[in-house]
Amino acid sequence: MKVVSTPAEVERVPRAVAIGTFDGVHRGHRAVIDAAARTGLATTVVTFDPHPRVALGNRVELLTTFQRRLELLAGAGVEMTVVAAFTPELQALTPEQFAENYLRALGAEVVVAGEDFRFGNRRAGDLPLLERLGFEVRVAPEVDGVSSTAIRSALVEGDVIAAAEMLGRPFELDGTVVKGDQRGGTLGYPTANLAVEPLLAVPQFGIYAGAALDHRAAVSIGTNPHYGGTERRIEPYLVDFEGDLYGKRLVVELWARLRDEAMFDSEEELVVQIARDVDETRRAKRPV
């Protein structure tokens, strides 16, 4: 997939353009992309960075990093993505200006979006306006009950199975492995300390089963209350993995929530419980 920041960087050819933020690239987003692909024209996405709501000063827990969003779009069959910088200058464009600068300039013949799509200054543009401007408009079918907001709500409850059903894939934690307390190694279960971007959604505290790097992973999300921790830590233990992960990007799938985090009467009891968590992780099934 080719990624550019302006239409001027690519050849103007007949395209079907899907527009949106595509946070999470969930099943609803893929319905938009699939509708564009069915036209037979070059499947192109116009998306925004940063997320428009974030740029406008709102608190939004994002479902994917920018890098992962692009990877998922490529995996969905998108041929080219235009990443429009959501700047004050972009926000000031009238709907007509946006259509000319970002759609007509690409060669868009078909524009695909959700029924309630709005664009341009003060969100004044809609799909009927695009039709009046000469574009063929296709409304992507809604996927009942699927939205980025609903996925975030499921994660607040720790329901990663419901989140996976809406995403069409397991929810992922995407970050960089950094130095931690290195306590897990002394217990026989060395964990990676995963640092994630501050705006990324993280599920309810607890112990989860999942996978990373083709290994099952028992994942602790919380403050390590047994050791009196106060800062949130994300610590996956990759079962049967050997190697150095420090400084590397790690994408961890979450398959099921196993239990709440807890305090134990002794370190021995903690180790026994970790062994149970690892056994459950070995038996866990990928939700989709």
C-alpha positions in Angstrom: 0.0 0.0 0.0 1.3 3.4 -0.9 1.0 6.1 1.8 1.1 9.8 0.9 0.2 13.1 2.6 -1.3 15.0 -0.3 -3.0 14.0 -3.6 -0.3 15.9 -5.5 2.1 13.1 -4.7 0.1 10.5 -6.8 -1.2 10.1 -10.3 -4.7 11.3 -10.9 -6.6 8.1 -12.0 -10.2 6.9 -11.6 -10.6 5.9 -7.9 -13.1 4.8 -5.4 -12.3 6.7 -2.2 -13.3 5.7 1.3 -13.2 8.5 3.8 -12.9 8.3 7.6 -10.7 8.2 10.6 -10.8 4.3 10.6 -9.7 4.1 14.3 -9.4 0.4 14.9 -10.2 -0.6 11.3 -13.1 -2.6 12.7 -15.8 -4.5 10.9 -17.8 -1.4 10.2 -14.7 0.3 8.6 -14.0 -2.8 6.5 -17.6 -2.6 5.2 -16.7 0.9 3.8 -13.5 -0.4 2.3 -15.1 -3.5 0.8 -17.8 -1.3 -0.8 -15.1 0.8 -2.4 -13.3 -2.3 -3.6 -16.5 -3.7 -5.3 -16.5 -0.7 -7.7 -13.5 -2.2 -9.5 -11.7 1.2 -9.3 -8.4 1.8 -7.5 -9.3 1.4 -3.8 -8.1 4.5 -2.0 -8.6 5.8 1.6 -8.5 9.4 2.8 -7.9 9.4 6.5 -6.7 12.0 9.1 -3.8 12.3 11.6 -4.1 13.2 14.3 -7.6 12.0 15.0 -9.9 14.9 14.5 -11.5 14.8 17.9 -8.0 14.7 19.5 -6.9 17.7 17.4 -10.0 19.6 18.6 -8.9 19.0 22.2 -11.1 16.1 23.1 -10.0 13.1 25.1 -10.2 10.0 22.9 -8.8 6.6 23.7 -7.6 5.3 20.4 -7.9 1.7 19.4 -4.8 1.5 17.3 -1.5 3.4 16.8 -1.1 5.3 13.6 1.4 2.7 12.4 -1.0 -0.2 13.1 -3.9 1.6 11.5 -1.9 1.8 8.2 -0.9 -1.9 8.5 -4.6 -2.9 9.0 -5.7 -0.8 6.0 -3.1 -2.4 3.8 -4.3 -5.8 5.1 -7.8 -4.9 4.1 -6.8 -4.5 0.5 -6.4 -0.7 0.3 -4.1 0.3 -2.6 -3.3 3.8 -1.5 -3.9 5.9 1.6 -3.8 9.7 1.8 -3.1 10.8 5.3 -4.4 14.4 5.6 -2.8 16.3 8.4 -5.8 17.5 10.5 -4.5 21.1 10.9 -6.3 24.4 11.4 -5.8 25.0 7.7 -7.6 21.7 6.8 -10.3 22.5 9.3 -10.9 25.8 7.6 -11.6 24.3 4.2 -15.2 24.6 3.0 -16.8 21.3 2.0 -16.4 22.3 -1.6 -12.7 23.1 -1.2 -12.1 19.8 0.6 -13.9 17.9 -2.2 -11.8 19.6 -4.9 -8.4 19.4 -3.0 -8.7 15.8 -1.7 -11.2 14.0 -3.9 -11.3 15.6 -7.4 -7.5 15.9 -7.3 -7.2 12.2 -6.7 -9.5 11.3 -9.5 -12.3 10.1 -7.3 -15.3 8.9 -9.3 -17.0 7.1 -6.4 -16.9 8.2 -2.8 -17.9 5.7 -0.1 -18.7 6.6 3.5 -21.1 6.0 6.3 -24.6 7.5 6.1 -23.8 10.2 8.7 -20.5 11.2 7.3 -19.8 15.0 7.6 -16.8 17.0 6.3 -15.5 20.4 5.8 -15.6 23.5 7.9 -18.1 23.2 10.8 -18.9 19.7 9.4 -21.2 21.4 6.8 -20.6 18.9 4.0 -22.6 15.7 3.6 -23.1 12.9 1.1 -25.9 14.7 -0.9 -23.5 17.6 -1.4 -20.9 15.3 -2.9 -23.6 14.0 -5.3 -24.4 17.6 -6.3 -20.7 18.1 -6.9 -20.7 15.3 -9.4 -19.4 12.3 -7.5 -21.1 9.0 -7.4 -21.8 8.3 -3.7 -22.2 4.9 -2.1 -23.4 4.6 1.4 -21.6 1.7 3.1 -23.9 -0.8 4.9 -24.0 -0.4 8.6 -22.7 -3.3 10.7 -25.2 -3.5 13.5 -23.8 -2.7 16.9 -20.2 -2.1 15.7 -18.5 1.2 16.5 -15.3 2.5 17.9 -17.3 3.8 20.9 -18.8 0.4 21.6 -15.4 -1.3 21.4 -14.0 1.2 23.9 -17.0 0.5 26.2 -16.3 -3.3 26.0 -12.6 -2.7 26.9 -13.6 -0.7 30.0 -15.4 -3.8 31.2 -12.5 -6.0 30.2 -14.6 -7.8 27.7 -12.0 -8.4 25.1 -14.1 -11.2 23.5 -16.9 -8.7 22.7 -14.3 -6.2 21.4 -12.8 -8.9 19.1 -16.2 -9.7 17.7 -16.7 -6.0 16.7 -13.1 -5.6 15.5 -13.1 -8.8 13.5 -9.8 -9.7 15.2 -8.4 -9.7 18.7 -7.8 -6.4 20.4 -4.1 -5.5 20.5 -1.7 -3.7 22.8 0.9 -2.1 20.6 4.0 -0.6 22.2 7.7 -0.7 22.9 9.4 -3.0 25.4 11.3 -1.0 28.1 13.1 -1.8 31.2 10.9 -2.7 34.2 11.4 -4.0 37.7 12.7 -7.3 36.3 10.9 -9.0 39.1 9.2 -11.6 36.9 12.5 -13.3 36.0 13.2 -13.9 39.7 9.8 -15.7 39.9 10.5 -17.9 36.9 8.3 -15.9 34.6 10.2 -13.1 32.9 7.8 -10.5 31.5 8.2 -7.7 29.0 7.4 -4.2 30.3 5.3 -2.7 27.5 5.1 1.1 27.1 2.2 2.2 25.0 1.3 5.7 23.7 -0.7 7.7 26.3 -3.8 8.0 24.1 -4.2 4.3 23.4 -7.1 2.4 24.9 -6.1 -0.2 27.5 -8.6 -2.7 28.9 -9.7 -3.0 32.5 -7.0 -4.0 34.9 -6.6 -7.8 35.3 -4.8 -10.9 33.9 -5.4 -11.8 30.3 -4.6 -14.6 27.9 -3.3 -13.7 24.5 -0.4 -14.0 22.1 2.6 -12.2 20.6 5.3 -13.2 18.2 3.6 -16.6 17.6 3.8 -17.4 21.3 1.0 -17.6 23.8 1.2 -14.7 26.3 -0.1 -14.3 29.8 -0.6 -10.5 30.2 -0.8 -8.6 33.5 -2.4 -5.1 33.2 -2.5 -3.1 36.5 -0.4 -1.8 39.3 1.1 -5.0 40.7 -0.8 -4.7 44.0 1.1 -7.6 45.6 4.2 -5.4 45.5 2.4 -2.1 46.4 2.7 -0.7 42.9 0.9 2.5 42.0 1.7 3.0 38.3 -0.1 1.1 35.6 2.1 -1.6 34.0 1.4 -3.8 31.0 3.5 -7.0 31.4 3.2 -9.9 28.9 4.9 -13.2 29.7 5.5 -14.9 26.4 5.2 -18.6 27.0 8.3 -20.7 25.9 9.9 -17.6 24.4 13.6 -17.0 24.6 15.2 -13.8 23.4 15.9 -10.1 24.1 12.9 -7.8 23.4 14.2 -4.6 24.9 13.7 -1.6 22.7 11.6 -3.6 20.2 8.0 -3.0 19.1 5.6 -5.7 20.4 2.0 -6.2 19.3 0.1 -8.3 21.9 -3.3 -9.9 21.1 -5.7 -10.2 24.0 -7.9 -13.3 23.8 -9.7 -13.6 27.1 -9.7 -12.0 30.6 -8.7 -14.6 33.2 -9.1 -12.8 36.5 -8.7 -9.6 38.5 -5.3 -8.6 39.7 -4.8 -9.5 43.4 -2.6 -9.5 46.5 -1.3 -12.8 47.9 -0.2 -13.8 51.4 3.2 -14.9 50.1 5.4 -14.9 47.0 5.0 -18.6 46.8 1.2 -18.2 46.5 1.8 -15.7 43.7 4.0 -18.1 41.8 1.4 -20.8 42.1 -1.3 -18.5 40.7 1.0 -17.4 37.8 1.5 -21.0 36.9 -2.3 -21.4 36.8 -2.6 -18.3 34.6 0.0 -19.7 32.2 -1.9 -23.1 32.1 -5.1 -21.2 31.2 -3.3 -19.2 28.6 -2.0 -22.4 27.0 -5.7 -23.6 26.7 -7.2 -20.2 25.6 -8.8 -20.0 22.2 -8.3 -17.1 19.8 -11.8 -15.3 19.7 -11.9 -14.7 15.9 
